Amino acid sequence: KHNFSAGPCILPQEVLTGAADAVRDFAGMGLSLLEISHRDKNFVSVMDEAMALSLELMGLGDDYAALFLQGGASLQFAMVPFNLMKAEGGHAAYLETGTWATNARKEAHGFGKVTVIGNSSDRNFSYIPKGFAIPSGLDYVHYTSNNTIFGTQMKAFPKADSLMVCDMSSDIFSRQMDYSAFDLIYAGAQKNLGPAGATLVVVRKDILGKSGRYIPTMFDYPVHIKGESMYNTPPVFSLYVSLLTLRWMDAQGGLSEMERRANARAAALYGEIDRNPLFVGTAATEDRSPMNACFLLHDEATHKDVFDGLAKEAGLVGLAGHRSVGGYRASMYNALEQSSVDALVDVMREVERRA
Ligand SMILES: *Cc1c(COP(=O)(O)O)cnc(C)c1O
């Protein structure tokens, strides 16, 4: 099958094989990964390597901590203001570029003043607002780098004189950039890293402990840094699969290679969307996401059944667009082979030939 699912998403075959092996017999222990103590040295080394390799792939040093937490990216919507918004006179800014960005912004209201510096809901989040003003003296600015549902991606991240926070759930580890421009990055694993159940948080350590508010233990980043992501029982399976994926990315050539492949996949699919008169892309061209490509048939009534039938025959799965956009969404995460994109493009050409 060619898996275009938006999340949980495709994983490399060798990662799935390695994960299956570890479920049967982990590290030659004669026990399953799922039935050993997370304090066992074999698992502690999985956690340590996953945290270290995450920072290494992003080119970040030991002024940052990498954490693997639970609760999904959605829990980070609250954990970020808990830790970074000042108890007295707290103020943060959010760029509202999609449903996830809106959910993050809503959660922050309970913690202090929230300013929306830009919002693209006027055109169903089909573009990234630009040229917005950022107030000074904020606790932080919150961006969403890739809008999974609407297929847009931020190519530049306007700087502020405050901390910069970014939800990178759906494009983490897919491109090279200056990750040190951010003070806190978070991402649910299940889009580009592993199965659901783990959330990667990368945070500059010296920004923590300054909010002046009571933070419940499980919401407190320093607790998890001190506990080396094992303050409580970690989701060992998600962690192990994430480590295998991190190793896979590293072995393939790291983020420069992930970016090269993502650009090649995107060029092939968007090229066809633009060339083929039956289809139209929904996102503004300059903001198109290489991870999630959203497109419609001009004439669904005439061509939808043909397209869906041919797609099914070709083994293409996970192409249904999110209900708030409609049409189709091809998610092309790191593990998707170019040949899968070629198979989709072939189907689009065949629909045109039969029209
Ligand atoms: C999927 C997604 C989320 C939600 O992630 P959960 O881990 O399910 O909470 C948040 N932000 C973005 C950009 C996403 O794509």
The ligand as an SDF file (V2000), in Angstrom:
LIG
                    3D

 15 15  0  0  0  0  0  0  0  0999 V2000
   -1.7780   16.3990   14.9710 C   0  0  0  0  0  0  0  0  0  0  0  0
   -1.3830   17.7490   15.4320 C   0  0  0  0  0  0  0  0  0  0  0  0
   -1.5780   18.1790   16.7610 C   0  0  0  0  0  0  0  0  0  0  0  0
   -2.2760   17.3190   17.7880 C   0  0  0  0  0  0  0  0  0  0  0  0
   -1.4440   16.3070   18.1880 O   0  0  0  0  0  0  0  0  0  0  0  0
   -1.8870   15.2700   19.3400 P   0  0  0  0  0  0  0  0  0  0  0  0
   -0.5980   14.5690   19.5930 O   0  0  0  0  0  0  0  0  0  0  0  0
   -2.9550   14.4140   18.7690 O   0  0  0  0  0  0  0  0  0  0  0  0
   -2.3490   16.0480   20.5110 O   0  0  0  0  0  0  0  0  0  0  0  0
   -1.1300   19.4290   17.1190 C   0  0  0  0  0  0  0  0  0  0  0  0
   -0.5370   20.2420   16.2310 N   0  0  0  0  0  0  0  0  0  0  0  0
   -0.3480   19.8830   14.9400 C   0  0  0  0  0  0  0  0  0  0  0  0
    0.3110   20.8340   13.9970 C   0  0  0  0  0  0  0  0  0  0  0  0
   -0.7600   18.6330   14.5110 C   0  0  0  0  0  0  0  0  0  0  0  0
   -0.5830   18.2580   13.2380 O   0  0  0  0  0  0  0  0  0  0  0  0
  1  2  1  0
  2  3  1  0
  2 14  2  0
  3  4  1  0
  3 10  2  0
  4  5  1  0
  5  6  1  0
  6  7  2  0
  6  8  1  0
  6  9  1  0
 10 11  1  0
 11 12  2  0
 12 13  1  0
 12 14  1  0
 14 15  1  0
M  END
$$$$
